[in-house]
């Protein structure tokens, strides 16, 4: 007896159609990111900080193997799809498991050679902080409302713990459960903003541009002719550290600029370097941000592990 396939099933069988969503695989995700951070630290102006982050991300990898999150119920999925909204907006869906992950990260960093001495008081403060205050801090970090130097110092460690939990939850989803959001520039899973975009290689992903969520690490496809901030198709250009005459042929990371909203976001090209990782390569190219600071383009979103990068605020 033959069965009529539904649209979603037809797309799943079509191996030539673009892969709309790349759900995170936490174990390999954090392992690859830590390795890339360690690699890019060599000779980098912020090499010491990248080495510290590599240590932090290795702790994320270890914690990812212990966390268990719950999947959204059918009612949540139906509501998100009906209203073209993110499935689980991060700031209002913080899983309590993040507190235990934070404790694991703090224990892993205790006495680590890579830990900057200036961060020792931050670790002590986070250890002693009551759970309710931790949750309030987590919400401030997720919405970008950091209040003072103490929040700025704690933000990368707090976000690292949240990433583990949100990535675990995203990894348990099915692509068919994930809505098409409006606007398409926010993460369809957690509503976070992309930290960067990446040109992937291999299989159905080859040559396609994906936006990489800085919170839950989900990636979603967006055509390259559109601005990843305002979705305009006008005035999209690329700038790099090489001179314009060189055509940026060998550059792995470029700043994708938009003349409509006057913002930029970095794009990482795995065709130039298969080991490129969007969040790590974004951090490792701070010189490109300094170059862009001399232009009229504002950075569209911060890197969650370097919140100081958005000191001037997001692009309008």
GUVO-104065 format. One record per residue (C-alpha): x, y, z. Coordinates in nm, 2 decimals, padded with zeros to 4 digits. Each point is the difference from the previous one (the first is absolute). Layout:
GUVO-104065
<node><xx>X</xx><yy>Y</yy><zz>Z</zz></node>
...
This chain:
GUVO-104065
<node><xx>00.00</xx><yy>00.00</yy><zz>00.00</zz></node>
<node><xx>00.14</xx><yy>00.34</yy><zz>-00.10</zz></node>
<node><xx>00.00</xx><yy>00.29</yy><zz>00.24</zz></node>
<node><xx>-00.02</xx><yy>00.37</yy><zz>-00.11</zz></node>
<node><xx>00.30</xx><yy>00.20</yy><zz>00.13</zz></node>
<node><xx>-00.06</xx><yy>00.33</yy><zz>00.17</zz></node>
<node><xx>00.20</xx><yy>00.31</yy><zz>-00.10</zz></node>
<node><xx>00.25</xx><yy>-00.03</yy><zz>00.29</zz></node>
<node><xx>00.06</xx><yy>-00.36</yy><zz>-00.08</zz></node>
<node><xx>00.06</xx><yy>00.07</yy><zz>-00.37</zz></node>
<node><xx>00.26</xx><yy>00.27</yy><zz>00.09</zz></node>
<node><xx>00.17</xx><yy>-00.25</yy><zz>00.24</zz></node>
<node><xx>00.04</xx><yy>-00.25</yy><zz>-00.29</zz></node>
<node><xx>00.14</xx><yy>00.27</yy><zz>-00.24</zz></node>
<node><xx>00.37</xx><yy>-00.02</yy><zz>00.06</zz></node>
<node><xx>00.06</xx><yy>00.29</yy><zz>-00.25</zz></node>
<node><xx>-00.21</xx><yy>00.26</yy><zz>00.18</zz></node>
<node><xx>00.18</xx><yy>00.24</yy><zz>00.23</zz></node>
<node><xx>00.02</xx><yy>-00.09</yy><zz>00.37</zz></node>
<node><xx>-00.20</xx><yy>00.26</yy><zz>00.17</zz></node>
<node><xx>00.11</xx><yy>-00.06</yy><zz>00.36</zz></node>
<node><xx>00.33</xx><yy>-00.13</yy><zz>00.14</zz></node>
<node><xx>-00.07</xx><yy>-00.11</yy><zz>00.36</zz></node>
<node><xx>00.30</xx><yy>00.00</yy><zz>00.24</zz></node>
<node><xx>00.18</xx><yy>-00.31</yy><zz>00.10</zz></node>
<node><xx>00.14</xx><yy>00.12</yy><zz>00.33</zz></node>
<node><xx>00.29</xx><yy>-00.24</yy><zz>00.05</zz></node>
<node><xx>00.16</xx><yy>00.06</yy><zz>-00.34</zz></node>
<node><xx>-00.10</xx><yy>00.37</yy><zz>-00.01</zz></node>
<node><xx>00.19</xx><yy>00.09</yy><zz>00.32</zz></node>
<node><xx>00.29</xx><yy>-00.23</yy><zz>-00.08</zz></node>
<node><xx>00.04</xx><yy>00.17</yy><zz>-00.35</zz></node>
<node><xx>-00.04</xx><yy>00.35</yy><zz>00.15</zz></node>
<node><xx>00.26</xx><yy>-00.06</yy><zz>00.27</zz></node>
<node><xx>00.25</xx><yy>-00.14</yy><zz>-00.25</zz></node>
<node><xx>-00.05</xx><yy>00.30</yy><zz>-00.23</zz></node>
<node><xx>00.04</xx><yy>00.25</yy><zz>00.28</zz></node>
<node><xx>00.32</xx><yy>-00.16</yy><zz>00.11</zz></node>
<node><xx>00.13</xx><yy>00.00</yy><zz>-00.36</zz></node>
<node><xx>-00.09</xx><yy>00.37</yy><zz>-00.06</zz></node>
<node><xx>00.15</xx><yy>00.11</yy><zz>00.33</zz></node>
<node><xx>00.35</xx><yy>-00.05</yy><zz>-00.14</zz></node>
<node><xx>00.14</xx><yy>00.34</yy><zz>-00.10</zz></node>
<node><xx>-00.33</xx><yy>00.17</yy><zz>00.06</zz></node>
<node><xx>-00.02</xx><yy>00.34</yy><zz>00.17</zz></node>
<node><xx>-00.25</xx><yy>-00.14</yy><zz>00.24</zz></node>
<node><xx>00.16</xx><yy>-00.34</yy><zz>00.02</zz></node>
<node><xx>-00.01</xx><yy>-00.03</yy><zz>00.38</zz></node>
<node><xx>-00.37</xx><yy>00.06</yy><zz>00.00</zz></node>
<node><xx>-00.06</xx><yy>-00.25</yy><zz>-00.28</zz></node>
<node><xx>00.20</xx><yy>-00.26</yy><zz>00.20</zz></node>
<node><xx>-00.22</xx><yy>00.07</yy><zz>00.30</zz></node>
<node><xx>-00.31</xx><yy>-00.04</yy><zz>-00.21</zz></node>
<node><xx>00.13</xx><yy>-00.33</yy><zz>-00.15</zz></node>
<node><xx>00.03</xx><yy>-00.12</yy><zz>00.36</zz></node>
<node><xx>-00.36</xx><yy>00.12</yy><zz>00.07</zz></node>
<node><xx>-00.13</xx><yy>-00.17</yy><zz>-00.31</zz></node>
<node><xx>00.17</xx><yy>-00.33</yy><zz>00.09</zz></node>
<node><xx>-00.19</xx><yy>00.02</yy><zz>00.33</zz></node>
<node><xx>-00.32</xx><yy>00.06</yy><zz>-00.20</zz></node>
<node><xx>00.07</xx><yy>-00.32</yy><zz>-00.19</zz></node>
<node><xx>00.04</xx><yy>-00.20</yy><zz>00.32</zz></node>
<node><xx>-00.32</xx><yy>00.15</yy><zz>00.15</zz></node>
<node><xx>-00.19</xx><yy>-00.07</yy><zz>-00.32</zz></node>
<node><xx>00.03</xx><yy>-00.37</yy><zz>00.07</zz></node>
<node><xx>-00.18</xx><yy>00.03</yy><zz>00.34</zz></node>
<node><xx>-00.29</xx><yy>00.23</yy><zz>-00.07</zz></node>
<node><xx>-00.36</xx><yy>-00.11</yy><zz>-00.07</zz></node>
<node><xx>-00.26</xx><yy>00.24</yy><zz>-00.12</zz></node>
<node><xx>-00.36</xx><yy>-00.04</yy><zz>-00.09</zz></node>
<node><xx>-00.16</xx><yy>00.04</yy><zz>-00.34</zz></node>
<node><xx>-00.28</xx><yy>00.25</yy><zz>-00.07</zz></node>
<node><xx>-00.35</xx><yy>-00.14</yy><zz>00.01</zz></node>
<node><xx>-00.23</xx><yy>-00.02</yy><zz>-00.32</zz></node>
<node><xx>-00.19</xx><yy>00.30</yy><zz>00.11</zz></node>
<node><xx>00.31</xx><yy>00.22</yy><zz>00.01</zz></node>
<node><xx>00.10</xx><yy>-00.13</yy><zz>-00.34</zz></node>
<node><xx>-00.34</xx><yy>00.07</yy><zz>-00.15</zz></node>
<node><xx>-00.01</xx><yy>00.35</yy><zz>00.15</zz></node>
<node><xx>00.35</xx><yy>00.09</yy><zz>-00.14</zz></node>
<node><xx>-00.08</xx><yy>-00.12</yy><zz>-00.34</zz></node>
<node><xx>-00.34</xx><yy>00.17</yy><zz>-00.01</zz></node>
<node><xx>00.15</xx><yy>00.34</yy><zz>00.09</zz></node>
<node><xx>00.34</xx><yy>-00.03</yy><zz>-00.18</zz></node>
<node><xx>00.18</xx><yy>00.05</yy><zz>00.33</zz></node>
<node><xx>00.30</xx><yy>-00.17</yy><zz>00.16</zz></node>
<node><xx>-00.08</xx><yy>-00.33</yy><zz>00.15</zz></node>
<node><xx>00.16</xx><yy>00.07</yy><zz>00.35</zz></node>
<node><xx>00.10</xx><yy>00.36</yy><zz>00.04</zz></node>
<node><xx>00.31</xx><yy>-00.02</yy><zz>00.21</zz></node>
<node><xx>-00.06</xx><yy>00.27</yy><zz>00.27</zz></node>
<node><xx>-00.34</xx><yy>-00.15</yy><zz>00.10</zz></node>
<node><xx>00.10</xx><yy>-00.37</yy><zz>-00.03</zz></node>
<node><xx>00.31</xx><yy>-00.03</yy><zz>00.21</zz></node>
<node><xx>00.03</xx><yy>-00.37</yy><zz>00.10</zz></node>
<node><xx>00.10</xx><yy>-00.04</yy><zz>00.37</zz></node>
<node><xx>00.27</xx><yy>-00.24</yy><zz>-00.11</zz></node>
<node><xx>00.21</xx><yy>00.30</yy><zz>-00.09</zz></node>
<node><xx>00.09</xx><yy>00.06</yy><zz>00.37</zz></node>
<node><xx>00.16</xx><yy>-00.34</yy><zz>00.03</zz></node>
<node><xx>00.19</xx><yy>00.05</yy><zz>-00.33</zz></node>
<node><xx>00.13</xx><yy>00.34</yy><zz>00.14</zz></node>
<node><xx>00.13</xx><yy>-00.18</yy><zz>00.31</zz></node>
<node><xx>00.18</xx><yy>-00.25</yy><zz>-00.22</zz></node>
<node><xx>00.16</xx><yy>00.27</yy><zz>-00.21</zz></node>
<node><xx>00.11</xx><yy>00.19</yy><zz>00.32</zz></node>
<node><xx>00.16</xx><yy>-00.32</yy><zz>00.14</zz></node>
<node><xx>00.18</xx><yy>-00.07</yy><zz>-00.33</zz></node>
<node><xx>00.14</xx><yy>00.35</yy><zz>-00.01</zz></node>
<node><xx>00.11</xx><yy>00.00</yy><zz>00.36</zz></node>
<node><xx>00.38</xx><yy>00.01</yy><zz>00.00</zz></node>
<node><xx>00.03</xx><yy>-00.02</yy><zz>-00.38</zz></node>
<node><xx>00.32</xx><yy>00.15</yy><zz>-00.13</zz></node>
<node><xx>-00.19</xx><yy>00.18</yy><zz>-00.28</zz></node>
<node><xx>-00.23</xx><yy>00.19</yy><zz>00.24</zz></node>
<node><xx>00.09</xx><yy>00.37</yy><zz>00.01</zz></node>
<node><xx>00.07</xx><yy>00.11</yy><zz>00.35</zz></node>
<node><xx>-00.26</xx><yy>00.28</yy><zz>-00.04</zz></node>
<node><xx>-00.27</xx><yy>-00.26</yy><zz>-00.03</zz></node>
<node><xx>00.06</xx><yy>-00.16</yy><zz>00.33</zz></node>
<node><xx>-00.24</xx><yy>00.23</yy><zz>00.19</zz></node>
<node><xx>-00.26</xx><yy>-00.06</yy><zz>-00.27</zz></node>
<node><xx>00.01</xx><yy>-00.38</yy><zz>00.05</zz></node>
<node><xx>-00.02</xx><yy>00.05</yy><zz>00.38</zz></node>
<node><xx>-00.30</xx><yy>00.23</yy><zz>-00.04</zz></node>
<node><xx>-00.18</xx><yy>-00.25</yy><zz>-00.23</zz></node>
<node><xx>00.06</xx><yy>-00.29</yy><zz>00.24</zz></node>
<node><xx>-00.15</xx><yy>00.20</yy><zz>00.29</zz></node>
<node><xx>-00.29</xx><yy>00.15</yy><zz>-00.19</zz></node>
<node><xx>-00.35</xx><yy>-00.13</yy><zz>00.10</zz></node>
<node><xx>-00.19</xx><yy>-00.19</yy><zz>-00.27</zz></node>
<node><xx>-00.26</xx><yy>00.28</yy><zz>-00.04</zz></node>
<node><xx>00.27</xx><yy>00.26</yy><zz>-00.06</zz></node>
<node><xx>00.17</xx><yy>-00.23</yy><zz>-00.25</zz></node>
<node><xx>-00.32</xx><yy>-00.03</yy><zz>-00.19</zz></node>
<node><xx>-00.04</xx><yy>00.38</yy><zz>-00.01</zz></node>
<node><xx>00.36</xx><yy>00.03</yy><zz>-00.13</zz></node>
<node><xx>-00.07</xx><yy>-00.27</yy><zz>-00.26</zz></node>
<node><xx>-00.30</xx><yy>00.20</yy><zz>-00.13</zz></node>
<node><xx>00.21</xx><yy>00.32</yy><zz>-00.02</zz></node>
<node><xx>00.26</xx><yy>-00.18</yy><zz>-00.19</zz></node>
<node><xx>-00.25</xx><yy>-00.15</yy><zz>-00.25</zz></node>
<node><xx>-00.17</xx><yy>00.34</yy><zz>-00.07</zz></node>
<node><xx>00.33</xx><yy>00.19</yy><zz>-00.01</zz></node>
<node><xx>-00.09</xx><yy>00.23</yy><zz>00.30</zz></node>
<node><xx>00.33</xx><yy>-00.03</yy><zz>00.18</zz></node>
<node><xx>00.04</xx><yy>00.24</yy><zz>00.30</zz></node>
<node><xx>00.36</xx><yy>00.09</yy><zz>00.07</zz></node>
<node><xx>00.34</xx><yy>-00.16</yy><zz>00.00</zz></node>
<node><xx>-00.11</xx><yy>-00.29</yy><zz>00.22</zz></node>
<node><xx>-00.26</xx><yy>-00.12</yy><zz>-00.25</zz></node>
<node><xx>00.24</xx><yy>00.04</yy><zz>-00.29</zz></node>
<node><xx>00.26</xx><yy>-00.21</yy><zz>00.18</zz></node>
<node><xx>-00.25</xx><yy>-00.27</yy><zz>00.08</zz></node>
<node><xx>-00.19</xx><yy>00.00</yy><zz>-00.33</zz></node>
<node><xx>00.23</xx><yy>-00.24</yy><zz>-00.20</zz></node>
<node><xx>-00.01</xx><yy>-00.27</yy><zz>00.28</zz></node>
<node><xx>-00.37</xx><yy>00.04</yy><zz>00.05</zz></node>
<node><xx>-00.06</xx><yy>-00.02</yy><zz>-00.38</zz></node>
<node><xx>00.22</xx><yy>-00.31</yy><zz>-00.02</zz></node>
<node><xx>-00.22</xx><yy>-00.18</yy><zz>00.25</zz></node>
<node><xx>-00.31</xx><yy>00.11</yy><zz>-00.18</zz></node>
<node><xx>00.14</xx><yy>-00.11</yy><zz>-00.34</zz></node>
<node><xx>00.04</xx><yy>-00.35</yy><zz>00.13</zz></node>
<node><xx>-00.36</xx><yy>-00.03</yy><zz>00.12</zz></node>
<node><xx>-00.15</xx><yy>00.18</yy><zz>-00.31</zz></node>
<node><xx>00.21</xx><yy>-00.20</yy><zz>-00.24</zz></node>
<node><xx>-00.10</xx><yy>-00.33</yy><zz>00.17</zz></node>
<node><xx>-00.37</xx><yy>00.09</yy><zz>-00.02</zz></node>
<node><xx>00.04</xx><yy>00.11</yy><zz>-00.37</zz></node>
<node><xx>00.18</xx><yy>-00.33</yy><zz>-00.08</zz></node>
<node><xx>-00.31</xx><yy>-00.20</yy><zz>00.11</zz></node>
<node><xx>-00.24</xx><yy>00.17</yy><zz>-00.24</zz></node>
<node><xx>-00.12</xx><yy>-00.11</yy><zz>-00.34</zz></node>
<node><xx>00.04</xx><yy>00.23</yy><zz>-00.30</zz></node>
<node><xx>-00.38</xx><yy>-00.03</yy><zz>-00.07</zz></node>
<node><xx>-00.07</xx><yy>00.15</yy><zz>00.35</zz></node>
<node><xx>00.20</xx><yy>00.32</yy><zz>-00.07</zz></node>
<node><xx>-00.21</xx><yy>00.29</yy><zz>-00.13</zz></node>
<node><xx>00.08</xx><yy>00.25</yy><zz>-00.28</zz></node>
<node><xx>00.05</xx><yy>00.32</yy><zz>00.19</zz></node>
<node><xx>-00.09</xx><yy>00.36</yy><zz>-00.09</zz></node>
<node><xx>00.25</xx><yy>00.16</yy><zz>-00.02</zz></node>
<node><xx>00.22</xx><yy>-00.28</yy><zz>-00.14</zz></node>
<node><xx>00.31</xx><yy>00.16</yy><zz>00.16</zz></node>
<node><xx>-00.07</xx><yy>-00.13</yy><zz>00.35</zz></node>
<node><xx>00.06</xx><yy>-00.36</yy><zz>00.11</zz></node>
<node><xx>-00.31</xx><yy>-00.21</yy><zz>-00.06</zz></node>
<node><xx>00.07</xx><yy>-00.20</yy><zz>00.31</zz></node>
<node><xx>00.09</xx><yy>00.25</yy><zz>00.28</zz></node>
<node><xx>-00.05</xx><yy>00.34</yy><zz>-00.16</zz></node>
<node><xx>00.37</xx><yy>00.09</yy><zz>00.04</zz></node>
<node><xx>00.19</xx><yy>00.20</yy><zz>-00.26</zz></node>
<node><xx>00.27</xx><yy>-00.15</yy><zz>-00.22</zz></node>
<node><xx>00.35</xx><yy>00.07</yy><zz>00.11</zz></node>
<node><xx>00.13</xx><yy>-00.06</yy><zz>-00.35</zz></node>
<node><xx>-00.09</xx><yy>-00.19</yy><zz>-00.32</zz></node>
<node><xx>00.20</xx><yy>-00.29</yy><zz>-00.15</zz></node>
<node><xx>00.03</xx><yy>-00.15</yy><zz>-00.35</zz></node>
<node><xx>-00.01</xx><yy>-00.37</yy><zz>00.06</zz></node>
<node><xx>00.16</xx><yy>-00.28</yy><zz>-00.20</zz></node>
<node><xx>-00.11</xx><yy>-00.36</yy><zz>-00.08</zz></node>
<node><xx>-00.32</xx><yy>-00.17</yy><zz>-00.11</zz></node>
<node><xx>-00.33</xx><yy>00.20</yy><zz>-00.01</zz></node>
<node><xx>00.17</xx><yy>00.29</yy><zz>00.19</zz></node>
<node><xx>00.28</xx><yy>00.06</yy><zz>-00.25</zz></node>
<node><xx>00.02</xx><yy>00.37</yy><zz>-00.09</zz></node>
<node><xx>-00.30</xx><yy>00.10</yy><zz>00.21</zz></node>
<node><xx>00.01</xx><yy>00.29</yy><zz>00.25</zz></node>
<node><xx>-00.13</xx><yy>-00.08</yy><zz>00.35</zz></node>
<node><xx>-00.06</xx><yy>00.25</yy><zz>00.28</zz></node>
<node><xx>00.15</xx><yy>-00.13</yy><zz>00.33</zz></node>
<node><xx>-00.19</xx><yy>00.07</yy><zz>00.32</zz></node>
<node><xx>00.22</xx><yy>00.13</yy><zz>00.28</zz></node>
<node><xx>-00.22</xx><yy>-00.15</yy><zz>00.27</zz></node>
<node><xx>-00.12</xx><yy>-00.35</yy><zz>-00.10</zz></node>
<node><xx>00.24</xx><yy>-00.05</yy><zz>-00.29</zz></node>
<node><xx>-00.27</xx><yy>-00.09</yy><zz>-00.24</zz></node>
<node><xx>00.07</xx><yy>00.09</yy><zz>-00.37</zz></node>
<node><xx>-00.27</xx><yy>00.10</yy><zz>-00.25</zz></node>
<node><xx>00.04</xx><yy>00.06</yy><zz>-00.37</zz></node>
<node><xx>-00.02</xx><yy>00.35</yy><zz>-00.15</zz></node>
<node><xx>00.09</xx><yy>00.08</yy><zz>-00.36</zz></node>
<node><xx>00.31</xx><yy>00.20</yy><zz>-00.05</zz></node>
<node><xx>-00.17</xx><yy>00.29</yy><zz>-00.19</zz></node>
<node><xx>-00.18</xx><yy>00.11</yy><zz>00.32</zz></node>
<node><xx>00.14</xx><yy>00.20</yy><zz>00.29</zz></node>
<node><xx>00.00</xx><yy>-00.22</yy><zz>00.31</zz></node>
<node><xx>-00.12</xx><yy>00.30</yy><zz>00.21</zz></node>
<node><xx>-00.27</xx><yy>00.17</yy><zz>-00.20</zz></node>
<node><xx>-00.06</xx><yy>-00.24</yy><zz>-00.29</zz></node>
<node><xx>00.06</xx><yy>00.26</yy><zz>-00.26</zz></node>
<node><xx>00.14</xx><yy>-00.11</yy><zz>-00.34</zz></node>
<node><xx>00.15</xx><yy>00.34</yy><zz>-00.08</zz></node>
<node><xx>00.36</xx><yy>00.11</yy><zz>00.06</zz></node>
<node><xx>00.14</xx><yy>-00.32</yy><zz>00.14</zz></node>
<node><xx>00.38</xx><yy>00.01</yy><zz>-00.01</zz></node>
<node><xx>00.30</xx><yy>-00.17</yy><zz>00.16</zz></node>
<node><xx>00.30</xx><yy>00.15</yy><zz>00.17</zz></node>
<node><xx>00.31</xx><yy>-00.17</yy><zz>00.14</zz></node>
<node><xx>00.35</xx><yy>00.07</yy><zz>00.13</zz></node>
<node><xx>00.15</xx><yy>-00.03</yy><zz>-00.34</zz></node>
<node><xx>-00.02</xx><yy>00.30</yy><zz>-00.24</zz></node>
<node><xx>-00.30</xx><yy>00.02</yy><zz>-00.23</zz></node>
<node><xx>00.22</xx><yy>-00.06</yy><zz>-00.30</zz></node>
<node><xx>00.09</xx><yy>-00.35</yy><zz>00.13</zz></node>
<node><xx>-00.36</xx><yy>-00.10</yy><zz>-00.03</zz></node>
<node><xx>00.02</xx><yy>-00.17</yy><zz>00.35</zz></node>
<node><xx>00.06</xx><yy>-00.33</yy><zz>-00.19</zz></node>
<node><xx>00.18</xx><yy>-00.17</yy><zz>00.29</zz></node>
<node><xx>-00.18</xx><yy>00.14</yy><zz>00.30</zz></node>
<node><xx>-00.20</xx><yy>-00.24</yy><zz>00.21</zz></node>
<node><xx>-00.20</xx><yy>00.27</yy><zz>00.18</zz></node>
<node><xx>-00.15</xx><yy>00.31</yy><zz>-00.16</zz></node>
<node><xx>-00.23</xx><yy>00.28</yy><zz>00.13</zz></node>
<node><xx>-00.33</xx><yy>-00.01</yy><zz>-00.19</zz></node>
<node><xx>-00.13</xx><yy>00.35</yy><zz>-00.01</zz></node>
<node><xx>-00.34</xx><yy>00.14</yy><zz>-00.09</zz></node>
<node><xx>-00.06</xx><yy>00.35</yy><zz>-00.14</zz></node>
<node><xx>-00.36</xx><yy>-00.02</yy><zz>00.10</zz></node>
<node><xx>00.04</xx><yy>-00.04</yy><zz>00.38</zz></node>
<node><xx>00.37</xx><yy>00.10</yy><zz>00.02</zz></node>
<node><xx>00.08</xx><yy>-00.31</yy><zz>00.20</zz></node>
<node><xx>00.26</xx><yy>-00.28</yy><zz>-00.05</zz></node>
<node><xx>00.02</xx><yy>-00.36</yy><zz>00.11</zz></node>
<node><xx>00.29</xx><yy>-00.23</yy><zz>-00.07</zz></node>
<node><xx>-00.02</xx><yy>-00.29</yy><zz>-00.23</zz></node>
<node><xx>00.23</xx><yy>-00.30</yy><zz>00.03</zz></node>
<node><xx>00.09</xx><yy>-00.21</yy><zz>-00.30</zz></node>
<node><xx>00.07</xx><yy>-00.37</yy><zz>00.05</zz></node>
<node><xx>00.09</xx><yy>-00.03</yy><zz>-00.37</zz></node>
<node><xx>00.31</xx><yy>00.21</yy><zz>00.09</zz></node>
<node><xx>00.07</xx><yy>-00.20</yy><zz>00.33</zz></node>
<node><xx>-00.21</xx><yy>-00.31</yy><zz>00.08</zz></node>
<node><xx>00.09</xx><yy>00.05</yy><zz>00.37</zz></node>
<node><xx>-00.16</xx><yy>00.34</yy><zz>00.02</zz></node>
<node><xx>-00.26</xx><yy>00.04</yy><zz>00.28</zz></node>
<node><xx>-00.23</xx><yy>00.30</yy><zz>00.00</zz></node>
<node><xx>00.02</xx><yy>00.10</yy><zz>00.36</zz></node>
<node><xx>00.37</xx><yy>-00.07</yy><zz>00.05</zz></node>
<node><xx>00.10</xx><yy>00.17</yy><zz>-00.33</zz></node>
<node><xx>-00.21</xx><yy>00.30</yy><zz>00.08</zz></node>
<node><xx>00.20</xx><yy>00.04</yy><zz>00.33</zz></node>
<node><xx>00.33</xx><yy>-00.06</yy><zz>-00.17</zz></node>
<node><xx>-00.05</xx><yy>00.28</yy><zz>-00.25</zz></node>
<node><xx>-00.02</xx><yy>00.30</yy><zz>00.24</zz></node>
<node><xx>00.22</xx><yy>00.19</yy><zz>-00.23</zz></node>
<node><xx>-00.27</xx><yy>-00.01</yy><zz>-00.26</zz></node>
<node><xx>-00.24</xx><yy>00.16</yy><zz>00.26</zz></node>
<node><xx>00.25</xx><yy>00.27</yy><zz>00.06</zz></node>
<node><xx>00.02</xx><yy>00.07</yy><zz>-00.37</zz></node>
<node><xx>-00.38</xx><yy>00.01</yy><zz>-00.03</zz></node>
<node><xx>00.00</xx><yy>00.24</yy><zz>00.29</zz></node>
<node><xx>00.15</xx><yy>00.26</yy><zz>-00.23</zz></node>
<node><xx>-00.29</xx><yy>-00.03</yy><zz>-00.24</zz></node>
<node><xx>-00.37</xx><yy>00.10</yy><zz>00.01</zz></node>
<node><xx>-00.11</xx><yy>-00.36</yy><zz>00.07</zz></node>
<node><xx>-00.10</xx><yy>-00.12</yy><zz>00.35</zz></node>
<node><xx>00.04</xx><yy>-00.35</yy><zz>00.12</zz></node>
<node><xx>-00.35</xx><yy>-00.17</yy><zz>-00.02</zz></node>
<node><xx>00.04</xx><yy>-00.22</yy><zz>00.31</zz></node>
<node><xx>00.26</xx><yy>-00.09</yy><zz>00.26</zz></node>
<node><xx>00.20</xx><yy>-00.31</yy><zz>00.05</zz></node>
<node><xx>-00.15</xx><yy>-00.16</yy><zz>00.32</zz></node>
<node><xx>00.34</xx><yy>-00.10</yy><zz>00.13</zz></node>
<node><xx>00.13</xx><yy>00.36</yy><zz>-00.05</zz></node>
<node><xx>-00.28</xx><yy>00.23</yy><zz>00.10</zz></node>
<node><xx>00.23</xx><yy>00.31</yy><zz>00.00</zz></node>
<node><xx>-00.01</xx><yy>-00.03</yy><zz>-00.38</zz></node>
<node><xx>-00.34</xx><yy>00.17</yy><zz>00.00</zz></node>
<node><xx>00.10</xx><yy>00.30</yy><zz>00.21</zz></node>
<node><xx>-00.13</xx><yy>00.24</yy><zz>-00.26</zz></node>
<node><xx>-00.34</xx><yy>-00.17</yy><zz>-00.02</zz></node>
<node><xx>-00.17</xx><yy>-00.20</yy><zz>-00.28</zz></node>
<node><xx>-00.06</xx><yy>00.14</yy><zz>-00.34</zz></node>
<node><xx>-00.34</xx><yy>00.17</yy><zz>-00.05</zz></node>
